[in-house]
């Protein structure tokens, strides 16, 4: 069994893969700056709840966009599983180029999601990830990463509006029946849900114009299920794109090591 961990800004997404399939997917709550013991307790509890015996885990890969979190979680995994996890980095993706000035500036979460698209879906592509931030990434016909647009995330925008105006927010993101709101909740839903859908349509059109081709559209992140169906552009939604990319990365690393032995 292969365990994959994605440390995000609000929680840890985790997945257990067995026989090349996602066996279990779950979330782990955490606080930035927590100790090795706290990480270990959280991981151990999550494995127990999901019926995963640590002794059955043969490989593990860790991806983090949170500065300072990797070391403590890496040590927690080592103590819990008995071996060090593989750390996902941008500089070891042999079959996918990151064609920007400094590849290390691109978040590892973006690269992991794109790795899934390169190996499992059609190209060229635009990959949209809706989390704390919304990212829109261009991939060419060879599966190389051309560049990224970074926007404020949907929930992040809502919370900023609440904090600056005192308006109540509804995180359910229920699509409004019309764009012209006649109540405050309707108006906020229009400005948040519909406006983000229209913005995605605009970004997709701009990307395709600059790339000179129509693209396949892929979306991930829990909020994508609420926003992307409202877009004019059709998309394939897979909220496990990132975890699948980590699994692909881990298996490729294992195959490389086996060849070197």
C-alpha positions in Angstrom: 0.0 0.0 0.0 1.2 3.5 -0.8 0.3 6.5 1.4 0.2 10.0 -0.1 0.0 13.2 2.0 -0.7 16.7 0.7 -0.2 19.3 3.4 -2.3 22.3 2.4 -3.0 25.7 4.1 -6.1 24.4 6.0 -5.8 20.6 6.3 -3.9 17.5 5.1 -5.4 15.6 2.2 -4.4 11.9 2.3 -4.9 8.9 0.1 -4.1 5.2 0.4 -3.4 3.5 -3.0 -3.5 -0.3 -3.5 -3.1 -2.2 -6.8 -2.9 1.2 -8.7 -6.3 2.3 -7.4 -7.3 4.8 -4.7 -8.3 2.6 -1.8 -9.2 5.3 0.8 -9.2 9.1 0.8 -9.4 11.2 4.0 -8.5 14.5 5.6 -6.4 15.2 8.7 -6.9 18.3 10.7 -3.7 20.1 11.8 -2.4 23.5 12.9 0.6 25.2 11.4 3.7 24.8 13.5 2.5 21.8 15.4 5.0 19.3 16.8 6.1 15.9 15.6 4.0 14.2 18.3 0.9 16.1 17.2 1.5 15.1 13.5 2.0 11.5 14.5 -1.1 11.4 16.7 -3.2 12.9 13.8 -1.9 10.5 11.2 -2.2 7.5 13.6 -5.8 8.3 14.4 -6.7 8.8 10.7 -5.2 5.5 9.8 -7.1 3.7 12.5 -10.4 5.4 11.6 -10.0 4.3 8.0 -8.9 0.8 8.8 -5.4 1.1 7.5 -2.7 -1.0 9.2 0.6 0.9 9.2 2.4 -2.5 8.7 0.8 -2.8 5.3 2.2 0.5 4.0 5.2 -0.1 1.8 5.8 3.4 0.4 4.9 7.0 1.3 5.1 10.3 -0.4 4.8 13.8 1.1 3.9 17.1 -0.6 3.7 20.4 1.2 3.0 24.0 0.3 3.3 25.2 3.9 6.8 26.5 4.8 8.3 24.8 7.8 5.8 21.8 8.0 7.8 19.2 6.0 10.4 18.4 8.6 8.1 17.7 11.5 5.7 15.7 9.4 8.5 13.8 7.7 9.8 12.8 11.2 6.3 11.8 12.3 5.9 9.5 9.3 9.3 8.0 9.9 8.5 7.2 13.5 5.0 5.8 12.7 5.8 3.8 9.6 9.5 2.9 10.2 10.9 4.5 7.1 11.3 7.9 5.6 8.7 9.3 3.1 9.6 10.4 -0.4 9.4 14.2 -0.6 7.8 15.5 -3.8 9.9 18.2 -5.4 9.7 20.1 -8.7 13.3 19.3 -9.7 12.9 15.6 -10.1 10.0 15.3 -12.6 12.1 13.8 -15.4 9.3 13.5 -18.0 7.6 16.9 -17.4 9.3 20.2 -17.9 8.3 23.3 -16.0 8.9 26.0 -18.6 9.1 29.2 -16.5 12.1 31.2 -15.4 12.4 29.5 -12.0 10.6 26.2 -11.8 10.9 26.2 -8.0 8.4 29.1 -7.9 5.6 26.8 -9.1 3.8 25.2 -6.1 4.4 21.5 -5.8 0.7 20.9 -5.5 0.2 22.4 -9.0 2.9 20.2 -10.4 1.5 17.1 -8.8 -2.0 17.7 -10.3 -0.4 18.4 -13.7 1.5 15.1 -13.5 -1.8 13.2 -13.3 -3.1 15.1 -16.3 0.0 14.3 -18.3 -0.2 10.6 -17.6 -3.9 9.9 -17.6 -5.7 12.5 -19.6 -5.7 14.3 -23.0 -3.5 17.2 -23.9 -3.1 20.2 -24.4 -4.8 21.1 -21.2 -5.8 23.8 -18.7 -5.8 22.6 -15.1 -7.8 24.5 -12.5 -7.3 24.0 -8.8 -9.8 25.7 -6.5 -8.5 25.8 -2.9 -7.3 28.6 -0.6 -6.1 30.1 -3.9 -7.4 29.3 -7.3 -4.7 28.4 -9.8 -5.1 28.1 -13.6 -2.3 26.2 -15.3 -1.4 25.8 -19.0 0.0 22.5 -20.3 1.1 22.0 -23.9 0.6 19.0 -26.2 3.7 17.3 -24.7 2.4 17.6 -21.2 4.9 20.3 -20.2 3.8 23.1 -17.8 3.8 26.5 -19.6 2.7 28.9 -16.8 0.2 29.7 -14.1 -2.4 32.3 -13.1 -3.0 32.7 -9.4 -6.3 34.1 -8.1 -7.8 34.6 -4.7 -9.7 31.4 -3.7 -13.5 31.5 -3.5 -13.8 30.9 0.2 -10.9 33.2 0.9 -12.7 36.0 -1.0 -15.9 35.4 0.9 -14.0 35.6 4.3 -12.2 38.8 3.2 -15.6 40.3 2.3 -17.0 39.4 5.7 -14.0 40.7 7.6 -13.9 44.0 5.7 -17.7 44.7 5.6 -19.2 42.7 8.4 -21.6 41.0 5.9 -22.8 37.5 6.8 -21.4 34.8 4.5 -22.8 31.5 3.4 -20.0 28.9 2.6 -22.5 26.5 1.1 -22.0 28.3 -2.2 -25.5 27.5 -3.4 -25.8 28.8 -7.1 -28.3 31.6 -7.3 -31.2 31.4 -9.7 -30.2 34.7 -11.3 -27.4 37.1 -11.5 -29.3 40.1 -10.3 -29.7 39.5 -6.5 -32.7 41.1 -4.7 -31.5 40.1 -1.2 -28.0 40.3 0.4 -27.5 36.5 0.4 -28.6 36.4 -3.3 -26.3 39.2 -4.2 -23.3 37.6 -2.4 -24.0 34.3 -4.1 -24.1 36.0 -7.5 -20.9 37.9 -6.8 -19.2 34.8 -5.5 -20.5 31.7 -7.3 -21.6 33.1 -10.7 -18.8 35.7 -10.9 -16.1 33.0 -10.3 -17.7 30.8 -13.0 -17.6 33.7 -15.5 -14.0 34.5 -14.4 -13.0 30.9 -15.1 -14.6 31.1 -18.6 -12.7 34.3 -19.2 -9.3 32.9 -18.1 -9.8 29.7 -20.1 -10.6 31.7 -23.3 -7.5 33.9 -22.6 -5.3 30.9 -22.1 -6.5 29.2 -25.3 -5.9 32.4 -27.3 -2.3 32.7 -26.0 -1.7 29.0 -26.5 -3.2 29.1 -30.0 -5.3 26.0 -29.5 -8.4 24.7 -27.8 -7.6 22.8 -24.6 -9.1 20.0 -22.5 -10.2 21.5 -19.2 -9.6 19.6 -15.9 -10.6 20.9 -12.4 -9.8 19.8 -8.9 -10.5 21.1 -5.4 -13.8 20.6 -3.5 -15.2 24.0 -4.6 -14.7 23.1 -8.3 -17.8 20.9 -8.1 -19.9 24.0 -7.4 -18.3 26.4 -9.8 -17.2 24.6 -12.9 -20.6 23.1 -13.9 -21.8 26.8 -14.3 -19.1 27.6 -16.8 -19.6 27.7 -20.6 -16.5 25.6 -21.1 -17.0 21.9 -20.3 -14.6 20.4 -17.8 -13.7 17.1 -16.2 -13.7 17.4 -12.4 -11.5 15.1 -10.4 -10.9 16.2 -6.8 -8.2 13.7 -6.4 -5.9 14.9 -9.2 -3.2 15.9 -6.7 -3.2 12.7 -4.7 -3.1 10.7 -8.0 -0.1 12.7 -9.1 1.8 12.0 -5.8 1.1 8.3 -6.4 2.4 8.4 -10.0 5.5 10.2 -8.7 6.1 7.6 -6.0 5.7 4.7 -8.4 8.1 6.3 -11.0 10.6 6.8 -8.2 10.3 3.1 -7.2 10.8 2.0 -10.7 13.8 4.2 -11.1 15.4 2.8 -7.9 14.7 -0.8 -9.0 16.5 -0.3 -12.3 19.5 1.2 -10.5 19.8 -1.8 -8.2 
